[in-house]
Amino acid sequence: MKILATDMDRTLLPNGSWKADEEAIELFNELTTKQEVLVVYVTGRNLALTENAIREYGVRYPDVLCGDVGTSIRKYVNGEWQFDEGWISHVRHASPAWDAATIRDAVSGIAGMREQESEHQNPFKQSYYVEHDKKDAVLKQVDELVKGKFDEVIIYSFDSQDGKGLLDFLPASATKQTALEYVAEEFGAAKHDVVFCGDSGNDIFPLTAGFCGVLVRNADEQLVENVTKAMSENPDLKIYFAKGGFMGLEGYYTSGVIEGACHYGVLAAPRIDASPDR
């Protein structure tokens, strides 16, 4: 089983400031459908926002959705979403000290951060906006109040398009990385048969977890630096940096996903018949 997993915003979706190849999404849909690759979206979006993106951009439905930064998993079967209750049981067992409400109380007095809207929260996800110029002070206080107490991971990323700092508290067992590992194991895929594509800070974990990683050409500088550092510390990591020029595509967004997937052989580029018409 070969798996193509990808972040959505500014990775699969062309919703950044870089110019997108107009034909890329249609090509992605065609290649993944015809070649019967298992497609997984690994995203910070919840279900409603994922469906909005599918309608707006015309990307196909995934076979599996690891949503809410990996804290929820759904399969798309016969036109319907099936919630994975086994994932919930797994996380509760693996992270028994996790308590979103207690974390919320612990950080309520920190200046420079505010709680995100209710639709961005769930029992395994407590999320905040952070004033980016105050992030060092905020994260220092967060570490003092939370770190190591709740079987948690603390993930900070910067949305360069909106200028917002984003802070997620998640169970250590429920991240983009662990959700994708869970899906890969369920479908019997070895890590070298899984490609993961990303562009921003919270993609660092699946990119450096032993899958075949892809950074689209528009990846954030912060992520490029962190990935490059990880590669210097672990030469066995497989990470491809999309650069454009493949199949006439520029390498941004969906084009970078296609380029990276073909680089690893999870997708095969369509054959072009160069013979003259007769």
N, C-alpha and C positions, 0 to 999 in steps of 0.2 A: 504494500500500500504506500503510495506517494502522497504527501500532504503539502499543499501550498497554503501557508498561513500568512496573514498580513494584517497590520494595523490599518485603520481606515483613514482618518483625517490626515491629509497631506502626505499620505503614503499611497493607498489605493485611490483615494478621492482627490481630485484636482482642485482643492479649495484653499490654495495658498497664492502667493504673489508671482510664482513662476508660470511661464506659459506652458500649457498642457498640449500634448498631441491629441487632436480631436478624435482620431480613430482608435486610441489606445483602449478605452473601456470596451468598445465593441470587440476588439481583438482579444482582450482578456476573457470576456464572456465566451467567445467562440472557442478559444484554445482550451480553456479549462473544462468546458462542457464536452467537446469532442474527444478530448484525451482522457476523460474520466478521472481527473485528479480530484482528490478530496479537498475542497476549499473551506478554509477556516478563517473567519474574521476574528481578530483578537484586538479588542477596542475598549476605549474608555466610555463609549456610547452605551446607553441603556437600550432596551428593545425598541422603544418608540422612536428614539433618535436614529437608530440603525435603519428602521423601516423608512423613516423620512429620507435618509441618504440614498437608499435603494431606489426610491421613487424619483428623487431629484436628479441623481447622476446616472441612473440607468445601469448600475452595476447589478450583477446577478445576485440572487439569494445564495448565501453560503450553505454548505452542508451542515456546518456547525458554527455557532456563534458563542465565542467566549467574550461576554459583554461585561460592562461595569468594571473595567480594568482586571478582568479575569475572575471576578467574584461570582459570576453566574455563567452557566453553560446551558445552551439550548441546541437541539438538533432541528433541522428543517426537513420534514418528511411529508411527502404527498400534499404539499401546500400548507402545512400547519407546523407551528412551533411546538416542540416537546421539551418541557423543562426537565433538566437532569437532576433529579432528587438525590441520586447517588453522590453527586459532587458536594451537595450540602452536608450530607452525612460524613463524607470524607473530611471536609474542612473542620467540622465540629469536633471530630475525633482527633485530628492532627494538631489543632490549635485550641486546646481546652481553656486557656487563660484569656482568650480573646473576649473583649467586652466593649462594643462600640459606644454605649452610653457612658461608661466610666471614662473612656478616652475623651469624649466630648466634654464632660465635666472638668477633666484635668486641664484641658487647654483653653477653657472658656475665657480666661482672663488675659490671654496673650494679645498684646497690641500688634497691629499690622497684619492680622489674618481675620477672615470672616467665613462663616459656614456657607457652603454652597447650598443651592436650592434643594428642596426635599426630594425632587425627582433624581437627584444625583447621589442620594444616600441609599444604603440598604443595610441589612443586618451585618454584612461583612465589609462595608465600605463607609468610612467617615471622611468626608472631603471638604477642603477649604480653598478659598482664594487667598493669595498672599501678595502683599505689596512687595514687588520684586526687589526694590532698593533696600528693603528691610529684612530680606530673607535670612541673612546671617544671624541676626539677633533673634529672629523668630525660630529658626531651626535649633539654635543653641538652647532656647527655653524648652522647645518641644523635646529635645533629647533629655534634658534634665527631668522633665515631668513624665515622660512616656517610655522612653527607650528601654527595651528589655523587660518590660513589666507585663505585657499583654500578648505574648506570642505574636507580635506584630511586625510588620515592615512599614517603614516611613519612606514614602517616595515623593520627591520634589521634582517638578519639571517646569519649564518656562515655555509659555505659548508665545512664540515670537511674532505671530500675526496679531494677537490681541493685546500683547504686552502684559499678560497676566501670569503670575506665579500660581502654580497648582500644587496642592499638598494633599496626598492621599494616605490615610491610615488603613491598612489591610491586614488580615491574618497572614502570617508568614506562609501558610499553606494555600493561599488563594490569591495568586498574582497572575500576570500574563504568562510568566514562565511556567508556573506549576499547573495552570489550567491547560496549557498546550501539552505539557508532559502527560497529563491525565488523558487527554484526547488521543495522543499518539499511542499510549499504552493500550487504550481501549480498542483502537483499530489495528493494533499489531504492527505499528510502524517504528522502525529503528530511527534513532536521532538523525543519522545521515540521510534518511529518506524524507526528512521534514525540512522545508525551507520556511524561514520566517523573515518578513520584510518590515522595516520600520523607518522612522524618521526623527523621533524626538526622545526626550529624556527617559520616559517610563518604558521605552523599548529596550533599554540597556540589558535588562535581565534575560529575556528570551534570546536576544542577539548573542549573548555570551554564555549561554547554557549548554552549548554543544550541538545545537541544531546548525543547519547551514544558513548563515545569516546574510541578509542583504540590506544595505543602506541605499535608499533611493537617492538620486543625485541632489535633491533639495534638502537632504537631512540637515538638522540643526548642527551648528558648529560644536556645541556642547557635547552632543552625542558622538560626533566624529572624534573629538578629543578623547572621550571616555572609552570608546571602542578601540581606538588606536593604542591607548594605554593598556587595555585588557589584552590585546593581541601581543604586545611586547612582553607581557607577563606570562602569557600562555600561548606559545607558538602553535599549539594544536588547534586553536580556534579557526574555524572556516568562516570568513566574513568577506563578502564581495561588495565593492563600492561601485554602484552604477555610474557610468560615465557618459552614456549616450552614444549614438552612432550605430546602435544595433537595430537592424531592420528599418533603418531610416528614422528611428525614434530618438527623442532627446534625453531620455533617462529620468525625467521628472515624474513623480507620482506613479500612476499605473504603468507607464513605460518602463520605469525602473524596476517595478515588480516583475514585469514580463522578462526584462533583460536578465535579472538575477535568477529567475526560475529556469530560464533556458540555459544559463551558465552552468547550473548544477544538474541539468538534465531532468528536472521534475516536469518541465514542459519541453516539447520539441518545437522548434521554429517551423512554421509551414514552409513546405518546399515551393520554390518559385521556378516555374518552367520558363527558362530563358530561350528556348528554341523559337525560331521565327515561325509565324503563321504560314501555312502552306495552302 
